[in-house]
Amino acid sequence: MRSPHLPEPAGKAAPPAPVQPLSAWSTVGWAVLAFVAWLAAEALVLIVFLARWFARNPGVPIDVDKVAHDGYVVSIAAIASMAVQCAVVFLAIRRAHQPLAEYLGLTRRPHLREIVFCLGAVAILLVAFDLISLVIGHDLVPPFMAKIYEAARDAGAPAIVLLLIAAVVAAPIGEEIMFRGFLFRGWAASPLGVTGTIVLTSAVWAVIHVQYDWYGILQVFCLGLLFGWVRARSGSIRLTMVMHALCNVAATVETAVIIDWLS
């Protein structure tokens, strides 16, 4: 490990080769493969859960809605699917013989003032979303989140911890690697350019959040625009991972407060 306080030895190391992004269509192809792997991982978790449930409860009809919002199922499926998705992305980059961390924008360490600015921007946007929700009479907590939180809370502390790991660790890492990392790198070098890539990745990211209604999807899209801008300006998805994690922490805390204290 090199010390950041010492100069590099002269003539010992060549500068790193520039990253060569995959073509836009190659990026799309690998992204689709990653998405299929993501779905397969979720399906496998569901199949295992159902097989285990039917083995323990022979002949008893299952509550589909309860399974869809089970804290353990949703959390384990999210963690597994993100791991598989990232594995496909890593494979794509390795097959292209590109440096993994540099390709995804993971090498640059953000400055403290950047972190403060970005977290402040997220906080302002989240407050604005809540104020608009109150004005238009929209629920502050989406029904999907409320059901999952209640199921995890009723299942006990391990389920809550697992839900937090899925929401605050797995989802921010996995989704940022895909959208602001892999897709951004491939599409920004195409005729789409940086602006088009920010808009397109935000739109795709929003659309996959089918568990929300139109207003929730619009919120995700707006957050995607902010994350994409930060990615373009900073060259780092470390920042967007932290911002994403903050959003999910805020959503989880707000859900707990409203359901447990204000209901």
N, C-alpha and C positions, 0 to 999 in steps of 0.2 A: 504494500500500500504506500503510495507516494504522499509525502507531506505537502499540504497546500502552502506551507511557509518557505519551502526551499525551491530554488530554480531547477528546471529540468536539466540533466546532464547534456552538454552540447554534443550533437551528432549521435546520440544514443537511440533516439526514436523518431520515426517519421510521423508527420501529422496524420491524423485519421483520414481515411478515404471518405469523400462525401457520400451521403446516403443516396442511393438510387431507388426512388419509389417504384413500386409495382404500377403497371398501367391501370387506368381507371376501371377497365372491364375485368382485369385480373383481380383487382381489389374487390369488385362486386362479387365475382365468383367465389373467392375465398370467404367473403362475408356471408354469402348465402350458405356455404358449407358450414361455417361456424354457427349460423342460426339453426340449421337443421340439427347439428350436434347438440345445441342448446335445448331444442325441443325434445330430442331423444333422451337426454339426461333427465329432463323433467318427467317425461313419460315413464322412464325406468323407475324413478323414485315413487311415482304414483302406483305403478304396477306392484312394486314390492310392498307398499303400504296396504293396497287392497288385498293382495294375497295373504298378508299377515292378518288382516282384519277378518277376512272370511274364514281363515283357519281357526281363529279364536271364537268366531261368532257364526257357526254354521246355520244356514237357513234364516238368518236375521236380515231383513232388508236394510240397506245402507242409506244414510242421509247424504245425498250428493252435495248439497250446499254446505253441510258441516265439513265434509272432506275438502271441498274447495277452499275453505277458510281455516283449515286446521293449522295451528301455529307451527307444529313440528313439520308437517308435510311441506308447507309453503317455504319455510326456512331452509330445510334440507335440500329441497328442489332448487331453490335460488343459489345456494352455495355450490351444489354439484354442477348446475348448468353453467354458472360463471366460470368454474374451473375448466370444464370441457371446452367452452367457447374460447377461453384464453389459450388453451393448448393448441387449438386449430390456428389461431392467429400467430402464435409463436412458430408453428410449423411452417406457415406461409412465409414468414420473414426469414427463417433459417434456410428454406429451400431457395430463396432468392439471394442467399449469401450476403445478407445485410446485417449490420450490428443491431441487435435486438433493442437495447435500451435507447440508442440514438434514434432508431426508426420510430419508436413509439413516443419520443419526447420525454424520456425519463431521466436523462442525464443531468439536466440543469437544475441546480438547487435554488429554489426561490428565495429572494431576500425577504426579511421580516416585514418591510414596508409593503411589499407586494402582497404578502399573506394578509396583512391587516386591511389593505384596500379591498381585496377580493372578498374577504369575509364580511366586510362592511357592505359591499355591494349586494351580496346575497341576502344579508339581513334586511336591507332596505326593500329588496324585491319581495321577500317573503311577507314583510309587514304590509306592503302594498297589496299583495294578493289577498291577505286576510281582510283588509279594509274594503276592498272591492267586493269580496264575498259577503260581508256584512251589509253593504249598500244594496246589492242585488238580491239578497236573501238566500244566498247559496250556503250549503253546509260547509263549515270550516273543516270538518273531518269527513273524507269520503267514506261511504258505507263499507267498501272493501277493506280499508285500513281499520275501521272500527271493529269489524267482525274478526279480523286476524288478531288484533291486539287483545280483544276479549277472550278469544280462544286460547292464546298464549298465556294470558294472565291466569285464566282458570286452570290451566295445565300445570302451573307452578313456575318457580324461579328458573329452572333449566330451560324451559320453553322460551321465557322472556330473554334470557341470555343468548340463546340460539337465534332468536328473532333479531336482536340487536347486531349480532355478528353478520347475519345475512344483509340487513339493511344498511349498516354503517361501515362495514368492511367489504364484504363480497360484492355488493351491487356497485358501490362507487369505483372499486378497482376494476371489476370486469367491464362495466359499461364505458368507463373512460378509456380503457385500453382499446375497446372496439371503436367507439365513435370519435373521440378527440385524439386517439392515437392512431390506430390502423386506417380507418376510413379517411380521416383528415389528411394523413400523409399521402395516401394514394390519390385522393380526389383533388387536393390543393394543387398538385403538379399537373393536373389535366386542364382542358379549356374551361372547366368550371371556375378555376381560380379560388382564391381564399374566401372571398365573399360568398360565392355560390356554394362552396363547400360548407361554410358555417350554416347557411340556410338549409341546405339539403340534409346535413347530418342532424340538425335540430329537428327537422320535420320527420325524418325516419325514426329518430329516438323518441319523439313524442307519440308517433303512431303505434309503436310497439307497446305502449302503456295502455293496453286495452281494458285494464281493470278500472280505469277512471272514465268519467263522463267527459263531455266536450270541454267543460271549463278546466278540468284537471289536465287534459291533454294540452290545452292552450297554455297552461302554466308551465308544463314540462317543456313546451316549445320555446317559451320565453327564456327559461333557464338555460336551454341549449344554446340560444343565441349568445347569452352572456358567457357561458363556458367556452363556446367556440371563439369568441373575441379574445378571451383571456389566453386560450391556447395559441392563437395567432400572434398575439402581442408578446407573450412570454416565451414561447417555444417549449413550454413545459406542461405535461399533464399532471404533474405533482400538485400544482395549484388547483386544477379542476377536480382532482380526486378529493382534496380537502374541502373544496366548496360543495361538492356533491355529498360528501359525508355530513357536512353541516346541515344541508337541506334535510337529509333523512333523519338526523338527530332531532332537528326542530320539529319535523312532522311527527315523530314518535312521541316526543315529550308533549306536544300539543294534544295529540290523541289521548295520552294517558291523563293529562290534566282535565280535559273536557269530559271524558267518560267517567273517571273515578272521582273527580272533585266537583264538577259543575253540572253533572247530569242530575 
